[in-house]
């Protein structure tokens, strides 16, 4: 079986994630290709798409949210993702059990003895009038009936686990604030969530694996699980095996992939790219060594915005009032410093709407 080294996996990841060369894709098509984008930080998808798309217009993303072509909702790993409307409706039921399990993990004692189906039905009833509500308002409507859980626990479990809901604009719009206000996903999109598949059949699971490999492969089954949060995909992988090709990584793990997916030459140059916090190019794997060294792995879950140089973590960045600051994680060569500064200036112009292009890059 062919062994793919870390550098080969890095270049494959960059190619699938549209980070090896910016793509000429409409925003909705890019979000669909990426299987959604991490959106815990409401402005993160804008920086993520700036790194991936040629001529990205942030107004296009805002417009798609307003027109309900894209939505912000809890899904993979029970975190907020930006998804196409079709994927949100098609994938939600397959994630229900995981969302409940993870939703209760942090608040299990709060919900001892509570019938979750009954609580979910009450949550849907409280939202049935179509009026957007904050999580606190939704929880407040139910505390008389369920006084045990805290309002925070009640609101989070209802919105992130029990009731398929969408976070409404202006949250998530370009250069816009706004707290979390939710309505049911089906009401916002005018169509019910797709029902679960019959027992013994998992077409959504197979689609998730195919789509994941197209955007993240080659990858191990543990990587698919880490990205989705779903434990029940080995059956889907087994059904797909005749369609897939297999490799090994340097640690001996089996990696699966689509036969015709891009696997660039490991020596293909990789441009500098600035990624937002929690980007799925990093979090979409159990083994993240293809893109981040073990000593820097913690940065990927700490909310740091990272700079990729030669396809790997080489610094962190943050937008300040009048400049973009980059803090290197290692000594950069003169050519690398120049490339980081050039890409940083472009990002600074984008984030500041053309007001400044200053980059602070300490030696």
Residue pairs with C-beta under 8 A, 6 or more apart in sequence:
1 246
1 247
1 248
1 254
2 247
2 248
3 247
3 248
3 249
3 250
4 12
4 218
4 247
4 248
4 249
4 250
4 255
4 263
5 249
5 250
5 266
6 249
6 250
6 289
6 290
7 266
7 267
7 311
8 263
8 266
9 218
9 249
9 255
9 290
10 266
10 270
10 290
10 291
10 311
10 312
11 20
11 263
11 264
11 265
11 266
11 268
11 270
11 311
12 217
12 218
12 261
12 262
12 263
12 264
13 19
13 216
13 281
13 290
13 291
13 311
14 20
14 264
14 270
14 281
14 311
15 21
15 262
15 263
15 264
16 214
16 215
16 216
16 217
16 261
16 262
17 34
17 52
17 215
17 216
17 280
17 281
18 25
18 30
18 33
18 34
18 52
18 53
19 51
19 52
19 270
19 271
19 273
19 281
19 308
19 311
20 264
20 268
20 270
20 271
21 271
22 51
22 52
22 53
22 54
23 30
23 52
23 53
23 54
24 53
24 54
24 55
25 33
25 53
26 60
27 49
27 53
27 56
27 57
27 60
27 61
27 64
27 70
28 64
28 69
28 70
28 84
30 49
30 52
30 53
31 37
31 45
31 49
31 70
31 82
31 83
31 84
32 84
32 86
32 87
33 214
33 215
34 52
34 215
34 280
35 76
35 87
35 208
35 211
35 212
35 215
35 216
35 227
35 280
36 75
36 76
36 81
36 82
36 83
36 84
36 87
36 280
37 44
37 45
37 48
37 49
37 81
37 82
37 279
37 280
38 44
38 45
38 48
38 79
38 80
38 81
38 82
38 276
38 278
38 279
38 280
38 283
39 45
39 72
39 80
39 81
39 82
39 172
40 79
40 80
40 277
40 278
41 276
41 277
41 278
41 303
42 72
42 171
42 172
43 174
43 175
43 276
44 276
44 277
44 278
44 279
45 61
45 82
45 172
45 276
46 58
46 61
46 174
46 276
47 274
47 275
47 276
47 305
47 347
47 351
48 275
48 276
48 279
49 56
49 58
49 61
50 56
50 58
50 347
50 350
51 273
51 274
51 275
58 174
58 175
58 350
59 174
61 70
61 174
62 169
62 173
62 174
62 176
64 70
65 71
65 72
65 169
65 172
65 173
66 169
66 173
68 85
68 188
68 189
69 84
69 85
70 82
70 83
70 84
70 85
71 82
71 83
71 84
71 85
71 88
71 166
71 167
71 185
71 188
71 189
72 80
72 81
72 82
72 83
72 166
72 167
72 171
72 172
73 80
73 81
73 83
73 88
73 92
73 164
73 165
73 166
73 167
73 185
74 80
74 81
74 99
74 159
74 160
74 161
74 165
75 81
75 83
75 88
75 91
75 92
75 95
75 99
76 95
76 227
76 228
76 229
77 102
77 227
77 228
77 229
77 283
78 98
78 99
78 102
78 103
78 160
78 161
78 229
79 278
80 167
82 172
83 91
85 189
88 166
88 185
88 189
89 185
89 186
89 189
89 191
89 192
89 193
89 194
90 194
90 204
90 207
91 204
91 208
92 164
92 185
92 193
92 194
93 193
93 194
93 195
93 196
93 197
93 204
94 196
94 197
94 202
94 204
94 205
94 208
94 230
95 228
95 229
95 230
96 196
97 232
98 228
98 229
98 230
98 231
99 160
99 161
99 162
100 116
100 161
100 162
102 161
102 229
103 156
103 157
103 160
103 161
103 162
104 111
104 116
104 157
104 161
106 153
106 156
107 149
107 153
107 156
107 157
110 148
110 149
110 150
110 153
110 154
111 119
111 148
111 149
111 153
111 157
114 146
114 148
114 149
116 162
119 142
119 146
119 157
119 158
119 162
120 158
120 162
120 163
122 142
122 145
123 138
123 142
123 158
123 162
123 163
124 163
124 184
126 133
126 138
126 141
126 142
127 133
127 138
127 163
127 165
127 182
127 183
127 184
127 187
130 183
130 187
131 183
132 168
132 181
132 182
132 183
133 141
133 181
133 182
133 183
134 155
134 179
134 180
134 181
134 182
135 152
135 155
135 156
135 158
135 159
135 180
135 182
136 151
136 152
136 155
138 154
138 155
138 158
138 159
138 182
139 151
139 152
139 154
139 155
139 158
140 151
142 154
142 158
143 151
143 154
146 154
149 157
159 165
159 180
159 182
163 184
164 184
164 185
164 186
164 193
165 182
165 183
165 184
165 185
166 182
166 183
166 184
166 185
166 188
166 189
167 180
167 181
167 182
168 181
168 182
168 183
168 188
169 176
169 178
170 176
170 177
170 178
171 177
171 178
171 179
171 180
171 181
175 353
185 193
186 192
186 193
194 204
197 203
197 204
202 232
202 235
202 236
202 239
205 230
205 232
205 233
205 235
205 236
206 236
206 239
206 240
208 224
208 228
208 230
208 233
208 236
209 224
209 233
209 236
209 237
209 240
210 240
210 258
212 219
212 224
212 227
212 228
212 284
213 219
213 244
213 256
213 257
213 258
213 261
214 258
214 261
215 284
216 223
216 227
216 280
216 284
216 285
217 255
217 256
217 257
217 258
217 261
218 247
218 255
218 256
218 257
218 261
218 263
219 255
219 256
219 257
219 285
220 249
220 253
220 254
220 255
220 256
220 286
220 287
221 233
221 234
221 237
221 254
221 256
222 253
222 286
222 287
223 284
223 285
223 286
223 287
224 230
224 233
224 237
225 231
225 233
225 286
226 283
226 284
226 285
226 286
227 280
227 283
227 284
227 285
237 256
241 256
243 258
243 259
244 256
244 257
244 258
244 259
245 256
245 257
245 258
245 259
246 254
246 255
246 256
246 257
247 254
247 255
247 256
247 257
248 254
248 255
249 255
249 287
251 287
253 287
257 263
270 308
270 310
270 311
271 339
271 343
272 307
272 308
272 309
272 336
272 339
272 340
272 342
272 343
273 307
273 308
273 343
274 305
274 306
274 307
274 308
274 317
274 343
274 344
274 347
275 281
275 282
275 305
275 306
275 307
275 308
276 305
277 303
277 304
277 305
278 300
278 301
278 303
279 306
281 291
282 288
282 291
282 292
282 300
282 306
283 300
283 301
285 291
288 297
288 300
291 308
291 311
291 312
291 313
292 299
292 300
292 306
292 312
292 313
293 312
293 313
296 313
296 329
299 306
299 313
299 316
300 306
304 316
305 316
305 317
305 318
306 313
306 315
306 316
306 317
307 313
307 314
307 315
307 316
307 317
307 326
307 328
307 340
307 344
308 314
309 315
309 332
309 336
309 339
309 340
310 336
313 329
314 328
314 329
314 330
314 332
314 336
314 340
315 326
315 327
315 328
315 329
315 332
315 340
316 326
316 327
316 329
317 324
317 325
317 326
317 327
317 344
317 347
318 324
318 325
319 325
319 348
319 351
319 352
320 360
322 356
322 358
323 348
323 356
323 358
323 359
323 360
324 344
324 345
324 347
324 348
324 351
324 358
324 359
324 360
325 359
325 360
325 361
326 340
326 344
326 359
326 360
326 361
326 362
327 362
328 340
328 361
328 362
332 340
337 361
340 359
340 361
341 359
341 361
344 359
344 361
345 357
345 358
345 359
346 357
348 356
348 357
348 358
348 359
349 356
349 357
